[in-house]
Amino acid sequence: MRVCILLLILYFYWYEQTQLRRQKIFYVTNPWNWLQNLSMVLAALTICQHTLEHEGHPQLVVLLSSISSFLIVISSFYWAQLFRNTSLYVTMIKVTFYDIRYFILMVVLVITSFAVAIYIVDNKQRQLFEDGLLDGDYEFMQDEKTPVEFLDAWVTQYLLMLGEFEIFEVDSDHYE
């Protein structure tokens, strides 16, 4: 099955490269082509990483496959523009995202600023704990959700922003 999917990915990649040769600069300036190529590359990487499961990072497979699946679903919006019944809704979604772009930028900046603080504090405490300078059991603020430490801090801050306060396992007897 994996070989069949890889062959289909290679075929579609060849087709995209053919379009690139024909359209040249117009192909590169279209963001939908970037999404299509990125989703194909991530899907191929996911299959290769999953095949070499014993050597790879299992969380990396989950991360790559989730990003690839997300990009494939997003690219379905491009195809929805072709139909009269759905093109109005796609246009409304695009206009809405265009209108809130500065708000999204501010949210990303706020999450990133808190993630930087958590990343610095947690890494310093982790270093002190590993050097034996902190006593007791220490639970790190960042769970290993991704193979990238800063991305772990960012995801933790994003979940806290959404109200997910049960990220850290807190002993309720300690606070009574």
Secondary structure, DSSP 8 states (H G I E B T S, - for coil): -HHHHHHHHHHHHHHHHHHHHHHTHHHHT-HHHHHHHHHHHHHHHHHHHHHTTTTS-HHHHHHHHHHHHHHHHHHHHHHHTTSHHHHHHHHHHHHHHHHTHHHHHHHHHHHHHHHHHHHHHHHHHHHHHHTT-S-S----SS--SSSSHHHHHHHHHHHHHTT-GGGS---GGGG-
